[in-house]
Amino acid sequence: TGEEFRAEHTKGVVIMTPGLYNPVASALYGHVKLFLENDLSVIVYSPRAHSGSEGKLVGHGTTEVADVNAMIEYVRSFTAYLNLPIILAGWNTGAATSINAAAQNESVSAVIAIGSYYNTHEYFSEMMKDEAKVPEYFQSIGEDFLKSYLRITYGKSAIENSPDKSLESLSECPIFFIHSTG
């Protein structure tokens, strides 16, 4: 599910991807207003398995790259947006999704990444420890388990779609990071 907001004299298109902890696209309307005031059209959507979107499995920034690519294809289908810059803006796992998508799609002109995790493997390791309360014993043997789990649950993309790896191939794409030190 999503919404499109067209600026009267659009200079570019921002595709906004919320993250795991702010999955309701309407939570981003304040940002939409800011972009519109600066002549940027905006598409806000909920990735798969978030809010009202279909899907059963949240990919935490790995599988949702396909959703961003679909949004880019949608933008490119309108002559009003032809040859305009596409900016991806994402929050937490949506920021990771945006970074990963930019590495795979040459149509992306820039990325705004707010609170992205850096490494998919470390992100899931932290989730095992902090949210799932996996006992320390299993965490110590969890390296192989985690790799297998990621492959089985999310496919090959979970290993390949990691912001640290994606950033290596984004030397020509400007990225604005907003992040805390925690």
Disulfide bonds with the S-S distance in Angstrom:
none
